[in-house]
């Protein structure tokens, strides 16, 4: 990031905090060069504790920052952009993390020629183990993409993809974190049911999930092979897997991804481009 550049976060929820945490961890931006805005101090206190500046005025963020992360709920984004649009210039790089909101919609709500990136991170960015994808708008450059990657490099995986993949990523990695927690809760409850203390069960399950993920990444093997490697004929694992198959675990998870992806797409349809705010 260029010297003197500042990063602004319009919105101060969990995702905004996750992004800010990653930016600080990357070491390219000092805390005092990050400004977060929100209507109240409820969430801003966490940013203050980390040395970042805060404000209740979105205009203040736009005036003082070169990179703007739009981290508000999709249904609020239209009004937020209507308010800040007169202050946004081609010198700004605007990065939206609002689920479902397309590049076309963003560019229609911002001044003509605005450099826009659409990004979808997930909550584990908070612990620097996130999975993010992004795509470039019609006026964004390779340098803009590289800048974003550099800012969030410490958050975890960050991949540039076609825009059509972003809603799918929302259903897989964004919402998928909750699916994993539900599965983890079930594993813990199963261990407790069989007589193991809760705290020990939770610790073992967390390390089981962590280890399984690392084996997938390090080995490069298909999950089906890794699954089969755990099974022995007539063993404990295959008996457990049989019960999961009886419960249609795989098809249920696939349906969950489809449902979450579909909802993200519906959000985008409700916020289709229209005349009025930007493109002047």
Secondary structure, DSSP 8 states (H G I E B T S, - for coil): --TT--EEEE--SHHHHHHHHHHHHHTSS-GGGEEEE-SSHHHHHHHHHTT-EEES-HHHHHHH-SEEEE-S-HHHHHHHHHHHGGG--TT-EEEE--TT--HHHHHHTS-TT-EEEEEE--GGGGGT-EEEEEEE-TT--HHHHHHHHHHHGGGEEEEE--GGGHHHHIIIIITHHHHHHHHHHHHHHHHHHTT--HHHHHHHHHHHHHHHHHHHHHH---HHHHHHHH--TT-HHHHHHHHHHHTTHHHHHHHHHHHHHHHHHHHHHHT---SSSS--
